Amino acid sequence: MSNSLKIAMDSLRPASRSVRSEMLDRGSRADAGRASSFVALRARMLASPSLAGALQFMQVTTRPWEPHELAAWLLEHVVAPGWMRAPRALREPGAETLELCGLDERHREVAALTARARERVALSLLDFVAPNPDGGFLRAALYSARVRWTVVGGRSGWLPAPRESDLLSDIVLSLFAAEILSDADLYRSHMTVCTGCGRVAFTQEARPRSAGCPRCDGEVRWRAR
């Protein structure tokens, strides 16, 4: 038997017990590492008011949003925490600019505004979890000063700093950016985004690159590891 044929035949043989054991150990260590990082992520999520607000916006606006819901979200998750003062108006490209004091009777316009904002946020997050992201929304948040570095009580971190003149989508993205900048690799490893409804979720398992969304059956994307 020639050497080349022997090498080819050897490669077809089952891996030795030691090789299989090493591969299993490596897989177990990877699973344990993902489990540990997911626990760390959940702890951050529970302690992050900015992420809570960003996620609520993306989850709730998968259906038409009523004017009082938008006003309540803005007050609870943007104004009350001190990220910015209440804006006089809310705007988004492709939607009518709405005065905050006159939202109550603008049901159709509020639905259109929030849908446009959600779409732009989802596209930014889809890029974040893409195989070769350009990091556009994180750079934009930094360069436009929609996030700020702060030190309080010996602890440092990023906080949202949107402005009253910002687009609604940029306000939401500033909430995401402030938290993601604290550990981008951690969020990129576990974040999933639906291409259909924009649903943002987090997973512990290292799954295939795409699957169906449990809410709308759209394609779910995340960074393959």
C-alpha positions in Angstrom: 0.0 0.0 0.0 1.4 3.4 -1.0 2.0 6.0 1.7 -0.6 8.4 0.3 -3.2 5.7 0.3 -2.3 4.6 3.8 -2.6 8.2 5.1 -6.0 8.5 3.4 -7.2 5.3 4.9 -5.9 6.2 8.3 -8.0 9.4 8.2 -11.2 7.4 7.7 -10.6 5.3 10.8 -12.6 6.3 13.9 -10.7 8.6 16.2 -8.9 7.0 19.0 -10.3 7.0 22.5 -7.9 9.7 23.7 -8.8 11.9 20.7 -12.5 11.4 21.3 -12.1 12.1 24.9 -10.2 15.3 24.2 -12.9 16.5 21.8 -15.6 15.8 24.4 -13.7 17.6 27.0 -13.2 20.6 24.7 -17.0 20.6 24.0 -17.8 20.4 27.7 -15.5 23.3 28.5 -17.1 25.4 25.7 -20.6 24.6 27.0 -19.5 25.4 30.6 -18.0 28.7 29.4 -21.3 29.6 27.6 -23.3 28.7 30.7 -21.1 30.8 32.9 -21.2 33.8 30.6 -25.0 33.5 30.2 -25.3 33.6 34.0 -23.2 36.7 34.0 -25.3 38.2 31.3 -28.6 37.5 33.2 -27.2 39.3 36.2 -26.3 42.3 34.1 -29.7 42.3 32.5 -31.5 42.3 35.8 -29.4 45.2 37.1 -29.7 47.3 33.9 -32.5 49.9 33.7 -31.4 51.0 30.3 -31.5 47.5 28.8 -34.9 46.9 30.4 -36.3 50.0 28.7 -34.7 49.1 25.3 -36.0 45.6 25.4 -39.5 46.7 26.4 -39.6 49.0 23.4 -38.7 46.2 21.0 -41.0 43.7 22.6 -44.1 45.8 23.0 -43.9 47.5 19.6 -44.3 44.2 17.8 -48.0 45.2 17.9 -49.4 48.7 17.2 -48.5 50.9 20.2 -51.2 53.2 21.7 -50.3 56.9 22.5 -50.5 56.4 26.2 -48.0 53.5 26.0 -45.4 55.5 24.2 -45.8 58.4 26.6 -45.5 56.0 29.6 -42.5 54.2 28.2 -40.7 57.5 27.5 -41.4 58.8 31.1 -40.5 55.5 32.9 -37.4 54.4 30.9 -35.9 57.7 29.6 -37.0 60.7 31.5 -37.4 59.3 35.1 -34.0 57.7 35.2 -32.5 61.0 34.2 -31.2 60.1 30.8 -32.8 63.2 29.2 -35.5 65.7 29.6 -38.9 65.1 28.1 -38.7 66.1 24.4 -41.2 68.5 22.9 -41.7 66.2 19.9 -40.9 62.7 18.6 -39.6 62.1 15.1 -38.5 59.3 12.8 -37.6 59.3 9.1 -40.6 58.2 7.1 -43.1 59.1 9.8 -44.9 62.3 10.9 -43.3 64.3 13.7 -45.5 64.2 16.7 -45.8 66.8 19.5 -45.6 65.0 22.8 -48.4 67.0 24.3 -50.7 66.0 21.5 -50.3 62.3 21.3 -53.6 61.2 22.7 -55.6 61.4 19.5 -52.8 60.3 17.1 -53.3 56.6 17.3 -52.4 55.8 13.7 -49.5 58.2 13.6 -48.0 56.8 16.9 -48.3 53.3 15.5 -46.4 54.3 12.3 -43.7 56.2 14.3 -43.0 53.4 16.6 -43.0 50.8 13.8 -40.4 52.9 11.9 -38.3 53.3 15.0 -38.4 49.6 15.8 -37.4 48.7 12.2 -34.3 50.9 12.4 -33.3 49.6 15.8 -33.7 46.0 14.6 -31.5 46.6 11.5 -28.8 48.1 13.7 -28.9 45.1 16.1 -29.0 42.7 13.2 -25.7 44.2 12.1 -24.3 43.9 15.6 -24.9 40.1 15.6 -23.8 39.7 11.9 -20.7 37.6 11.1 -18.8 40.8 10.0 -20.5 43.7 11.8 -19.5 47.3 11.1 -20.5 48.4 14.6 -22.3 51.4 13.2 -24.8 52.1 16.0 -22.1 51.8 18.7 -19.8 54.2 16.9 -22.6 56.5 16.3 -23.6 56.5 19.9 -20.0 57.3 20.9 -19.3 59.9 18.3 -22.6 61.7 18.8 -22.2 61.5 22.6 -25.5 59.6 23.1 -23.7 57.6 25.8 -21.3 59.0 28.5 -18.7 57.4 30.7 -19.3 58.0 34.4 -17.8 57.2 37.7 -20.2 57.0 40.7 -19.2 55.7 44.1 -16.1 54.1 42.8 -17.9 52.2 40.1 -17.6 53.2 36.4 -19.6 52.5 33.3 -21.5 53.8 30.4 -24.9 55.6 30.7 -27.4 56.7 28.0 -27.2 60.3 27.1 -29.8 60.9 24.4 -30.9 64.4 23.5 -34.4 65.8 23.1 -33.8 66.4 19.4 -32.7 62.8 18.7 -34.8 60.4 16.6 -36.9 58.0 18.6 -34.8 55.1 17.2 -31.6 56.8 18.3 -33.0 57.3 21.8 -33.7 53.5 22.0 -30.3 52.7 20.5 -28.6 54.8 23.1 -30.2 52.6 25.8 -28.9 49.5 24.0 -25.4 51.0 23.4 -24.9 52.0 27.0 -25.3 48.5 28.2 -23.6 46.7 25.2 -20.5 48.9 25.4 -19.9 47.5 28.9 -19.2 44.1 27.4 -19.8 43.8 23.7 -18.5 40.2 23.3 -20.8 39.0 26.1 -23.9 40.4 24.4 -22.8 39.4 20.9 -22.4 35.8 22.1 -25.9 35.5 23.4 -28.1 38.1 21.6 -30.6 37.0 19.0 -32.6 39.3 16.7 -35.6 38.4 14.6 -35.5 39.7 11.0 -39.3 39.7 10.9 -40.6 41.4 14.0 -37.4 42.7 15.5 -37.8 40.6 18.7 -34.6 40.7 20.8 -33.8 37.7 23.0 -30.9 36.0 24.6 -29.9 32.3 24.4 -27.4 30.2 26.3 -27.0 27.5 23.7 -24.6 27.8 20.7 -27.3 27.2 18.1 -27.1 27.2 14.2 -27.0 30.6 12.6 -30.7 30.9 11.9 -34.0 29.5 13.1 -37.7 30.4 13.4 -38.9 33.2 15.7 -41.3 31.8 18.3 -43.5 34.9 17.9 -43.7 35.5 14.2 -41.9 32.5 12.6 -39.4 34.9 11.0 -35.7 34.2 10.7 -33.8 34.6 13.9 -30.1 35.6 13.6 -27.2 35.6 16.0 -23.5 35.4 16.0 -22.3 31.8 15.2 -19.6 30.6 17.5 
